[in-house]
């Protein structure tokens, strides 16, 4: 039973991304367009500059407004000197598993730092670092790093039941690269690639069991997302989290005391490859601005990952965010 509880805890921590210039179709010519046209005729406007201006103007408000655009599973970050407080339940990210109470801050040059305060309060050390280092018109690219460290003695919410988990440590080091492309005025494509290197090591013990283990997870996954922006205040999306490669190397040594002076034990090591069917996740959801600077996102998730961690192949996920 101790091993099953340890495995469940470990897995929960492990699992925890051409714009049409439609304005030209209008028969009404704006003053800016007239100015650019007359400038081009006189040779005073650089054609490349004019093209850049038109491409940017074709982006919808949900992308042009840096203080309100979608950050989750996209390349975008908070605007400089902007705070965001978020909360959610039944998340699947490494820093969202079961629940989140996040706080993030945006710096200059597309840098964003944050943490899940709910996990910190439970004794799980974590951080969220994201850098949007390229943004050119409808294109954006970012890199993210969300380390997590769980030390059994610090996590007071772990069940006791006569088993000492204080010497167990779990370290998760996920690295992500996310690209976003505003293909059309209301259609956005996002693609996130993720590599996670995770380790569990230490021992647990009870009155009759001594269990020493070292386990790991190496996983590469991709998360494509299609997002349709209805208006400035709302969007709907379809997301698929697809683990393309997963391996779990490990070694386990256990000793069980049958009675005083009589014990049995053994050692096992090897590499296990989890099935794709137990880790994939499909999501259909919507995001909306309910009041100024307050956003809510609801998703219905389906897949093996949902059943593994929440006991059902279909489950809802709810997130809310306030920016200031």
N, C-alpha and C positions, 0 to 999 in steps of 0.2 A: 504493500500500500504506500510506503514511503517513496518508492521509486516512481509509482504512478503519479503521486502528488508532485514530485520533483519535475517529472516530464511535463506535466500540465502547466506548471509555473514557468518552466523554461520556454515552452512553445508560446505562451501568452506574451512573454517579453520579446521573443524573436520577431513576431509578425506585427508584433506591433508593426505624367506627368504629360500671286498676282492679284492685288486689290483692284476691283473695277472702280473707275472714277465715275460714279453714278451721277455726280452733280452735273457732269457735262451733258447728260441726257435731257436736262431741263431746258426749255426754250428761253427761260429767263436768265440773263447773264448778270452775274453779281458785279458790283463795283470793283472788287478785287480781281475778278477775271478780266474785266475791261482794262484794268491797269496793267495786268500781266501781258495782255494781248498787245496793247499799244507799245509797251516796253519792248516786247519781242520784235515788233515790226521795226522799231528804231534801233535794234541791236543792243539795247541797254540791259537786257535780262539774260542771265545764263540759263540755257534750256535745262540743264541738270537741276538747277535750283528750283525752277518752275515745276519740274516733274516731282521733286521731293515735296514741295508745298501741296500739290494736288493729291499725291498719295497719302500724305498725312491727313489732309482734310477729309478724305474718303473714309477714314476710320470712324466707327460708331462711338458715341459718347462713352460707352462702357469701357473702351480701350483708351480713349484720349484723356479721360478723367483719372489721373493716377491715384487719387485719394479714395476711389471707390471700386476699382476693378478687382476681378477675382484673383486671389492668390493661391488658393488650394489647387494642387496638381497643375499649375501653370508656371511659366517662367517669371511672372511678375512678383514684385515685392512692394512693401509699403513705401509711400512717398517719404522724402526726407523730413525728419522731426515729427513723424506721425506715429501714434500709439495705436495698438489694437488689443482689445481684450476679447477672448473667445471662450466658449464653452461648448461641450458636446458629449453625447453618450453613444455607446456601441460603435466606436471608431475602430479602424483596423490598422492604422499606421503605428509605427513603433512607439511614438510618443502620444498615441491616442487610444491605445487598447483599453477597453471597458469605459473609459471616461477621460475628459480633458477639461482643464481650466487654464487656458494659455494667456500669456502676456508677451507681446512682441513690440519692437521699436524699429523704425526705419532710419537709416543713416544716409549720408550723401553717397553718390556713385552706386546706387542700387543695392547696398548692403542692408541686411535685416538680421536681427538677433532676437531670440525668444526662448521660452521654456514652458513646460507644462507644470504649473504650480500644484495641481492636484497630485501628480506623481511625486513631486518634491515633498509634499506634505506627508505622503505615505512612506517616504524614505528612499525613493528611486531617483537618483541623480540623473538629470537629463538637460540637454541644450538643443537649440534649433538654429542653425546658421545657414543663411541663404544669400547668394550674391547674384544679382541680375547684371551681368557684366557686358552684355550686348543687347542693344535695342535700337533697331533701325526700321522705322516705318512700321509695317505689319509684322516684322520679325523680332523675336526676343529669345534669349538664351540665358540660362542660369545654372548654377551649381549649388548643391546643398549638402549639408553634413549634420546629422542628428544623433550624436552619441548618447548612449544610455548605460548606466552602471547600477546594478542591483546587488547590494550586499545583504545577505540574509539577516544579520543581526540588526540592521537598520530598519528593515521593512516590518513594521509592527502589525500590518494587516494579514500577514501570512498565518495560516492555521497552525496551532500548536499540536494538540492531540498527542502529546507525549513524544514528539519527534523534534530534535534540535536541528534547525535549518540555519543556524547562525554562521556556519563556516562555508556557506554556499555563496558564490559570486557569479553573476551573469554580466557580460560585457557585450554590447551590440554597437557595431560601427557601420552604419549605412551611408553610402555616398550616392547622390543622385545628380543626374544631368537632365535638365528639362528644357524643351524647346516649344515655343508657341508661335503660331502663324495665323494671322487674320486673313483667311483666304478670300472672303467676300465681306460685304458690309455687316452682315449679321451672322456669319459662320466662322467659327474659330476651331482650329485643330491644335491639340497639345499632345506631346509625346515625352514621357518620362522614362529614362533608363535608370536602373537601380542595382547596385551591388552591395550586399550586406555580408559582413564578416562578424560572426558571433561566436562567443565562447561561454561555456559553463564549466566551472571547476570548483572543487572543494569536496566536503564530505558532510553527511548527516548521520545522526546516531539516535538510537533509542535504547531502552533497557535491554533489548535482545538483538539489535541490529546495528552493524557498522557498515556504512555504504560510502565508498569513495568513487568519484566519477570525474571524467573530463570529456565533455561533449561540445560539439560545435555545429555551426550551420554556415555553409557557403552558398549564397543564392544570387542569381542574376535574373532580373525580371524587367519587363517593359509594361508601361501603362499608357495606352492611347486613349485620348478623350476627344469627343466631338461635342462642341458647345454651340448652341444656337441662342443668340442674343435677341430676345423679343423686342425689348425697348431698353432704355437706359437703366430701368429699375429691375429687370428680370431676365433670366436666362434658364434654359433647360439643357441637360447634358446626358450623355451616355459614356460610361467609363468601363474599361476592362483591365483588371490587374492580372497579368499573365506571367507566371514564373517559368522561364524557359529552361533554367538549369538549377538544380538544388542537390546538395549533398550534406549529409550529417555524419562526419567522422566522430568516433568516440571510443572510450575505453572505460569499463566499469569493473570495480572490484568490491565484492560484498562478503561479509561474514555474519552468520546467524548463529546465535547461541541457543542450542536446543535445551540444555539444562546446565547448571553450574559445572564447569570443567569439560563440557562437550560442545564443540562448535563445528559447523560446516561452512565452507565458503568456496568461492571460485572467482575467476577473472575472465572477462570477455572483451574483445575489441574488434573493430571493423568499421565499415562505412555503409551507411544506409541512405538510399535515394528516395525521398518522399515522392508520392505520386502527384502528377499535375492536377488530377481530379480533386485532391484534398487541399489544394492551395489557391486555385484560381478564384476570382471574384468579379462579378458583373454588377454594375450599378446604373440605375436610371433615377435621375433626380432633377431638382429645380432650386434656383437661388433667387432671392428677391430682396429688394430694399424695402423694409416695412415702414420705417421712418428715416429721417435724415441721419446718416452715419451708422445705421443699425441694419444688419443683414441677417437673414435666416436661410439655411440650406437644409433641404430634406432629400433623402435618397432611400430607395428600396434596393437592397443588396441581395444577390443570389450567388451561390457557389459553394465549393467545398470548404473554403476558408471560413465562411459563415457557420457552417455546420460544425467544423472543428472547434471553434471557440465559443459559439453561442448556442449550440445544440439544435440549430434549425437551419435548413438550406436557404430560407428566406427570412430576412430580418430588416427592420427599419433603422435608419441612422439620422440623427438630428444634430445640427450645429448652428450656433448663433454667434455673431461677431459685432462688436461695437468699436468704432474707430474715433479717435479724438486727437 
